[in-house]
Amino acid sequence: MPIARRRFLLAALLPVLTVGATGVLAVATGQQTSAEATASQEQSPDVALTASTTSGSVVQIVAHPDDDLFFMNPDLSRSLSAGLQLTTVYLTSGEADGRNEANGAGAKDPEQPADRAHYAEARQNGIRCAYAQMVTGDRTSAWKRTVIPTAGGGQAELDVLMARPQVNLVWLQMREARNPTAENPDSLRGLWNGKIPALGAQLTSATPVKQQSTYTKDQVVRSIAGLLALYKPTTIRMQDPTPGRYHDTGKYTDHQDHMYGARFVQAAIAAYAAQVTDRPRFSVQNYLGYHNGTLPHALDPQTAETKIGFLKTYAWLDHENYCGSPSGCGDRKVASSPTGRNWAQSLRYARADNTSWLAAGTGGRLYAFAALDGQMAVWTRPGAGGTGGGAAAGSPGAAWTGPDLLPGTGIDPGASTARLPDGRIAVLATRTVLGPGPADYRREIVYAVQSAPGGPFGPWQSLGTPEGTDDEGTSSISAPSAAVSPDGRLTVYVRDSRRTLRAREQQPDGVFGAWQHLGGEDLQSDPVTAVDASGRRQVYATTTKSVLAWTQPTPGAPLQGPFPTGLPATTVPLSAAAEGAGVRLYFRRPDSGVVRTALVTAGTGKPQVSSVAEAGGRAGYGAVGVAGRLLSGRADTGTVGTTGLGGPPAWTESQMLYAGAPAGILEPSGATTTAVLGLDADLHITTTPPNTPTPRTPWHRALPPK
């Protein structure tokens, strides 16, 4: 099914090559980046085993000042500490009601009149101070503020940290909605939905920008795409374009500016990918917003404390005028609660936090999948009889090829896989459809299957969505998970907008039946599936307080459930792996990040659940990859780490930050291969021999750099 593109994306080619004069580019990019230095160091004959380090460049795009501090940290501070070229783009000025008060909403100081220009300036000052502290340790470290043209015909403020010119802040200074949920035509939401022809600016009091720009929908898209063309990121961080609604109130679960700003970013990314050829490949990472406040804390206390410290700087907690600005040095609204509404103690990815994107084909062949440039990329390691230098084909050290991009755009971050009985691989994802009008926007579930074992993948096929329209909540469907029957038919599971489990089953003639309601409530995660040694299918999903199970009493029987497992609350991401007569679940403990595990055994009636054990891997956040007894995940430093099940409490860490979640495969030889997608948009792997608790090789690129 081809993707309908918005008419405004088919306008004239982006005038991006003229954005940013040579002098601006020199200031914006600074000296040789760590990515370039790493690449130059890795041009050696032994490059395949050169240890991976954090490399690449990052562009973050958020609606308001502080969205990055609340929802993208500690990923943000760790990227800065790694020395990456990092740019954050703020779409609106975040002017709110124009009162820089610390007493909370509704408590108005009659002696302080509303002044949106000065309040927006104070928020800018707070952001600059927080970034300076994250990078240099000195919140007063100097910035250079200049003006650059945008590809949409307006002007933006560019702030460059003088002590680290690779760190840039770009301010488009559009007007914000001034209310999290109430409909206001003069907003990103109104502009996206065609309620207004153009959105005006809210310039800050001290900005060097003097032009009062207005932006049409097309101009917003062009402006964002032009900034992507200027900075050429390998990782794009953005907010959640599809957070869904609370069905009891009908209100969005996130700020409307977060949601609609992210939809503009999606459209801009699609334009950038289609129209700019002189660029590196890139991945996209979505971050959960306000909904974090309703879920268990995902960060350990030390990491949360550091994050809150940066928020306190932004909040101008000491109220001293160390920045020399008459507008103030930060956002006093945050000063009364630097944790926000329970946001600061968590970081969660709205997409790409599952661990089933690495798959084993026939004869030792492996496949790894990730969304790059809005398409599904696939890397392949040859099987027995394949080609490739180095180790024997089909062995953990064999050469990889790729990435090859499957035809079709709009693929969202994250992929899951299923292996058919004949050895063919199916890859599944969600796809964003940017239709000709606002009402045509939707997410749908798609899959592609190999034509033969080891052969090419066929075209994407759409399973649609269990939702009716975007207003009903298409936005909040999860990533899909699939199970395969002995005769090769797929059943696809997804969490719907009402946070219940839905399934669509392939019939013997190959046609999929209607979406089934499988029940449950309060489901938070992507569902995970596994098949035990008896051939019984099991499906699991986390809730705010526990984990629910659906199981087959006998192979081939209809799923029963949902059954309560009695497991404790988790930080949400869940992994499952068959083990003997049961399925072992892996998850993290709230307020800790320690990996925990329990074995669930299905039967007639309620499944039996073992006691919960600590699995190793101290602190960190995000999903846990499983390959036999080897676990992989994000350590408390943010780098990818490994540990053995029941092994030392600390991770064996790498030197590399990464996107999404790790994935692992236990190979027939007993060896394991574990993979991550780096911030450089490259595949990185490590291998472990049989009966070895730790990897034999350092994390390294699956393919040498070109």
N, C-alpha and C positions, 0 to 999 in steps of 0.2 A: 504494500500500500504506500504510494508516494505521500510525502508530507506536503500539505498545502502551506505555502509561505505567505506571510502577510504582504499585502501590496506595498507597504512602506519599506519592506526589506528589499524590494526589487527596484528601488530608485537608482539613480546614477551611482557609479562607483564612488567609494569613500574618498573624499579629498584628504586622505590622511598623510600622504607622503610629504605634504607641505606643513604639517602640524609640527610646531617646535622648531625654531631656528637652530642652526648649528650650535650656537652658544648655549641655548637652553638644553639641547641634547647632551652637551658636554657636562653641564652642571648636573642634569638629571641622572646621568649614568655614572659619572665620577670616574674612578680609576678602574683597573681591571677587576672584574667581579670574582667572587670565589668560584663561580661556575666556570669562568674562563681559566682561572688558575688551575682548578682541578682537571679541566680537560687537557690543558697543556702538560700537566704532570703525568697524565695517563696515556701518553702516546708512546708506550714502550711495548716491546715484544711480549711481555708478560702481562699485558693489559687485562686479560680475562680474570686474573686473580688479584688485580690491584684493589685494595680495600675501598669499598664505597664510602664516600663522605657526602654530606649535604651539599648539593649544588643545584643550580637552576635560578630562576627569578620568579617573584611572586607579585601579583597584583590583587589587591583586595578591594571590593566595591561594596559599600554599605550605604544605607539611607541617611543615617544621622551620625554626628560625632558621639562616640561612646559605644556604638553597636559593635565595633571591632574589639573594644576592651571587655565588654560584657560577654560576647558570644564567640569570638575568634581567639581569645586568649585561653590557655598559654601557647597555642600554636603560633600566635603572632610574636610573642617575646622570644620564643625559641628560634624562630626564623631570623629575627634580628640578631640574636646572640651568635648564630651560625655565620653571620656576615653576608647574608643574601642581599641581592638587590631587591628591595621591597618598596612598593608604592601602594598607598591606600587612597582610594577615591571616595569622596563624600558627595552624595547626590544633592542633599538638601543642607540648609544652614542649621536646621534643628532649632529654630527660633522659638517654638512653643508659644507661651503666653508673654514672653519678653520680661519675665521677672526672675532674677537670679537669687532665689531664696532657698534657705536651707531647712525651712520648717515643714516641708511637705506640701503636696497639692492642696489647695483650698485655703491655706493660711497666707493671706495677702498682707504685706507690709504697706500701710497707707502712705508711709514716707518714701517708699521706693516705687516710682511710677513705672509702668510697663515700657520697655524699650527693647524691641526685638533686635535691632542692629547691635546694641551693646551686649545683650545676652548671648547672641550668636557669636560675637567676638570673644566673649569669655569662654565659651565652649571650645572655640578654636585654640585659645591660649592653653586651656587645660589639656587638650590633645597633644599639642606640641610639647608641653612639659612632660606628659606621661611617656611619649615616644623618646624624648631626650633621656629620661631616666632609664628606660629599658635599654637604650643603646649605650649610653656613656656613664650612667650612674649619677649624672648631674642634671637635674630638672631644668636648670637655667641655661643649658648649652644652646648656642645661638643657631638661629634659622635665617635663611635668606628667602624673603617673600617677593615673588615676581608675578607677572601676568603672562599667560600663554593663550593663544587662540584655540578654540575648539573646532572640531570638524563639523559641528552643527551651526557654526556661524557666530558663536558667542565668545566669551572670554572666561577663563578659569584662573583661580589663584594657584600657583605652584609654590610650595614651601620645601626647601632643601635643607637638610640638617648639615651644617657646615663641617662638623666633626666627622660625619659619615655621609658624603654626598650621594651614596647609593640609596639612602632613605629619603623618600619623597612623599609629600601629602598634596593631593589635588582636590580643590574645592570648587564644585560647580555652582553651589549657592542657590539652588532652586528653592522655592517656597515649600515648606513641609505642610502636612495635612492639619497639624495643630490639634489633633485628637486621634487616639489609637484606633478607634473603630467607627465613629460617627461619620456619615458620608458628607464630604465637603468637596464640591466640584473643583475648587482651586487646589488641586493636589495631584500627586502622581497617579492615584487611583482614577480621579476624574479625567486626567489626560489620557490614560490608557484606554478608558472606556468611552472616550469621545464626548464627554460632558462639556469639555472646554476645548477650544482650538489650540491654545498655547498656555503654558504655565510660566508665571513670572518669577523673578529673582527676589531673594531677600539678602541683600549685601550686608556684610558685617561692617561694623563702624570703622575699622582700620584696614580693611582689605585694600590692596593696591588696585583691585578691579574697580573701574569707574563706570563701565558700560552696563546699563540696566537691561540685561538681555531677557528675552522671552524665548521659550523653547516649544516647538511643536513636538508631536510624538516622534516624527521622523528625525527631527534635530536632536532629541535626546539620544536616540539610538545611534545616530552618527557620531555624537560627541563621545559616548562611551566606547564605541568601536574604534574611534580615532585614538583614544588614549591607549587602548590595547595595542593598536598598531605602533604607537610611539614606544611603548615599553616592552612589547613582545614577551609576555610572560610564558613560563612553562607550567605554572600553576596559577589558576584563577580561583580566588575565594569569594564566595557570594552568600547572600542570605537565602532563605527558603521561599521560593516563589509559590509554593503550594502547601501552606500550613493547615488548611481546613478551618472548619467552624466548630464552635460548641453547639451541639444540636438542641440543647435546652434553651439557649438564648439566641442562637443564630449569629453570634458575634464571632469574628475571627479569633483564632488562638494566638495570633501575633499582631503586631502593629501593622496597619494597612500600608504604611510607607515601606516597611520591610518587604512585604509581600509584592506590592506592585513595583517597587524599585527593582526587586529581583527579576520580575518579568521583563522589565526594560533591559536588564543585564542579559537575560537569556536571548532576547532578540538581537542585542548588540553582539554577543558572542557568535550567534549564527551568521550575522553579516560579516564579522571579522574573519571567521573561518572560511567563508565562501569567497570573499573578495580580496583578501590579502594573502599572497602566495609567499612572499619573502619573510617567513617567520618560522620559529620552531614549533614543534607539536606541543600541545598543552592539555592538561587535565583540569577538571573543575571540581571544587569541593563546596558542598552546601552545608550551612550551619543552622542548627535549630535555634530559635529565638525565645520568645516569652514562655513557650511551653516547658522550657527547662525548669521554671519555677514550680511546676506541679510534680516533678519527678525526683527520685532520690538523688542525692549529690553524687556526681561522677568523679570529682577530684579528691585526692587525699588532702589532709589538713595543711601540710606544708606548701603544696602547690597552690591551693586555694588562698592561703595567706599571702603568698607572693603576688598572685593576681589581684587580690583586694588592695594590696599596697599600691599598685599602679592606679587603681581606681580612686584611691584616696588622694593621690597626686592630682588626678584629673578633677576631683571634686573640690580642690582648693581647701582642704580640710583645715589648714592652719590659718587661713584668711589673711596671710601676710602678702603684701603686694611685691613679691619678688620678681615678677615679670615686667613691672613698670608700666602696666596698661591701666588706663582709667576705667576700662570695662571690667577688670578683674582677671584673676589668673586661673579660673576654672569654673566648673559647673556646680554651684552651690545646691542645686536641687538634689544632686547625688550625695552631698555631704551628710545629710541626715540618715542615709542608708547606702553606704558604698557597696553593699552586696546586691543592690537592686531588690527585686522581688524574688529573692532566692535564686538569682541567676548566676552570681559570681562563683558559686561553688561547683559549677558544671561546665563541661564542653561536650557537645554532642553533634554528630554529623547527621544531617537530615537524609543523606543518600550515601551510598558506597561504604557502609559499615557492616558488610557481610563478608564471609570468608570462603565462599564456594565458587570463586572465579578462576581457580586452577583445577584443571581436569585431566585425567589419564585416559588416553585412547587405547588403541591396540598396539601390541608389540613394543611397549615402552615409550610410546609417543606421548608427549605432554603438550597441553594447550593452556595459555594464560590469556585472560581477557581484561580489557579496561577501556573505558570511553576516553578517546583522544580526539580533539578537534570536533566533538559532537558526533563522532562515528565510533563504531565498535572496532577496537584494535585487537588483533590476535597475534601472539607470539607462539612459535611452535618449536619444540625440541624433537628431532627426528627419532623414530623408533628403530628397531632392528632392521638393518638393510638400508637405512636412510643415509643421507649424505651429511657431511660436516666434518671439520677437522677436529683435532684434539682427541678426547677420549672416544671410546667406541660408541657408535650410535645406540641409542636406547639406554645408555648408562647415565648416572647423575651428572657426569662431567661433559656430556656431549654438547656440541654447539647448538645454539638456538638460532632461529631465523625470525625475521619480522622487524617491526610490527607491520602487518598487512591490515588495511582498513576495509571493513566490509561495506559494501554500497549501502547508502541510506543515511540521512542526517537526522539530527534531533535526538540522538541517543543520550539519555541522562546518565550521570555518574552511577557506577555500580553495575555489576553483572553477576549472574548466577548460572550454574551449569547443571546438566543432567546427562548421564551416559545411557544410551540405548543398549538393549541386549546384544546387538551385533557389533558394538564398539563405536558406533557413531556418537558424536557429541552434539548436544543441543545447548545453545546459549540463549539466555533470557535477559530482558531488561525492561525498563519503562522508556517511553519515547514522548517527548513534548511536541505537540502539534500546534504550530502557530498558524491558525487559520486566517481567512481574509478579514474577519471582524473579531471584536473582543469576546463575543459569545462562543466563538469557535475554538478558543484556547482550551486544551485538555491534555491530560496525560493518559496514555494507553499502554497496555502490556504487549510486548512483541517477542517473538522468538525466531531463531534461525537454526536449521539442522543441516549437518553434513549430508552430501549426496551419497557418500559411501564412506566406510571406515578409512580414515586418513585423507579423505577427499575434500574438495572445496565446500564452503557453506552455501546453502541456497539463500534465496531472498528472505527478507524479513516478512513474517506473517503476523498480522495483528489479531490479538484476542480482545481488543477493545478495553473496556473498563466496567467494573460492576456498578459504577455510578451513572446517573442519567445525564446531568449537565455539570459544568464547572461550579455553578452556584450550589449544587447539592453536595459538592465536596470532592470532586475528582482530584482536587489538589492533594488530598492527604492519603492517597493509596500508597501502600508500601512497595518496596521492590518485590518481585515475584520469587517464589521458590517452587521447584518442580520435583515430582516423583514419577517413576517409570514403572509400568506394570510388566509382568513377564513377557507379554506379547508386544511390548514396545510402545504402548500408548502413554501419553503424558497426562498428568493431572497437575494443574498449576494452582498454587495457593497464594493469596494476597490478603493483606489487611485492608479493609475498606474505610471510608471516611467516618463511619459510625464506630470504628474500632472493634469490629467483629471480623471473623474469619470467613472468607469466601473461597470457592474453588470452581474451576472449570475443567471438565474431564473430556479427553479425546475419545470418541466413539470408535468401534471397530472399522468403520468406513473412513476414518481419518478426520471427520468433521467434529468440532468441539460442541458439546452441549451447552445449555444455558448455565449462567452463574448460579451456583448453589450457595445457600446460607448454611454455614456450619456453626454459627453461634459464637459464644464467648462475649466478653465485654471488657472495655478498658485495655484492649491490646495496644501495646506501645511499639513493639519491635517489628522487624521483618520476620515472618514465620520461617522456621527452619524444619527440614525434613530429614529423616534417616530411616533405614531399613535394618531391622535386627537380624541375627543369624537364622531365625526361623522364617524370614521373609515377610514379617509383619511391618507395615508402614506406620511411622509415628510422626506427628507434627507437633511442634511446640511454639509457643509465643509468650513473651513476657507481658506482665501487667505492671501497674504502678507498685503493687505490693507482693507479687509472686510470679509463678509461671503456670500456664495452663497447658494441658496435654490432650491430644486427640490420637487414638490408637486403634489398630485393627485387632480384634480378638483372635482372628486367624488370618493367614495370608489370603488376600483377595476379598475379604469381607469388607463391608462398608465401614468407614471410620466411625468410631464412637467417641463421644465427648461433647463439650470440653470437660475434662476431669481436673479438679484441683490437685496440684502436686504437693502442696504444703511447703514448697521451697521458700526461702526468705526472699526479700526484695533484692533486686539487682540494679545495676546501673543502666540496664535495658538491652544492650547488644548481647546476643545469645549465639552459641555455637553448639553443634551436635555431631557426634561421631558414633557409629556402631561399635559396640564392644561386647563380644560374647553374646549372651542371650538378651542383652539390653542395649540401650543407647545412653552414652555418657554426655551430659550437658556441661558446658563451661560458661562461666559468667563472672562478673566482678562484684566485689562487695562494696556497697555504697560507703562514702566517706573514707575510702581506703584504696580502692583499685586493685587489691589483692585478688588473684584469680582463684575461684572456687569451683568445685566440681561435685556432681552427684550422678549416680547410675540409676536410670529408670528402666524398669522391666515391665513390659506389657503382658496382658493376659485377658481373661474375661473379667469385665468390670474395671474398677479403678486400678491404674498401674501402681506398682510397688516402687517406692523411692528410697534409695539408700540415704544414710546420713551425709551431710555436707562436709567436704574435706577441703583443706587448703591445698591448692595444686602447685604452688610455687609462683614466682613472678610477683614481686612486691611493688605495689603502687602502679600508676599509669592509668590509662583510660582507653576506651574503644574495644572493639571486638578482638577475640583471641583466636588465632589460627591453630589448627590441630593437625598433626601428621604422626600417627602412631602415638608414642609417648612424648613427642617433642611439641612443645607449645611455643608460639610466637605472639608477640604483642608489643604495644607501646609501653615503654618503661616510663618511670616518673620524670626522666629528662626529655621525653618526647621521642627518643630514638627507638628504632626497632630492636627488640631483644628476644632472646630465646632462653628456654629453660626446660628441664625434663619434668614430666609429671611426677609430683612428689619429691622433686629435687630441691636444690637450694632456694631459699626464699627470694634471693635477688636475681634479677635478669642478668644474663650474659649479654652486654649491650654492644651495639655497633656504634659507628660515628655518624649515623644517617637518620635524618628526619624523613618522613614519608607521608603519602596521602592515603586516605581510606584505611583499609584493614589488610593484614597479612593473610596469606593462604598457604597451605601445605599439603603435600601428597606423600603418603607412605607407599613406596614402590614395591613390586613383587620381591625384589632382592632383600627387602628389609631396610634399605636406605630411605632417606627422606629428602625431598626438595621443598624448600620454603621460598616464597616470593613476596615482594612488595613493589608498589609503584612509587618511585622516588619523586621528590619535588621537581626533578629535572624531566619528568614525564617519560623516564626510562624504566625498564623492568630490571630489578635487582634480585639476585638469588643467593642462597647458600645451601650447601649439601651436607648431609650427615651419613656416615657409613652405618651399616647394620650394627645393632647392639652398642651404639655410641651415644652417650647422653648429650653431647654438645656438637655443634657443626664442625666439620673438618676444614672447611674453607671459610675465609672471611666473606662477608657480604660483598658481592661484586656485580658489575653490570652483566646481564645475560648475554649481551652483544658488545663487542668493542665499539668505542665511539668512532663515528665516521670522520 
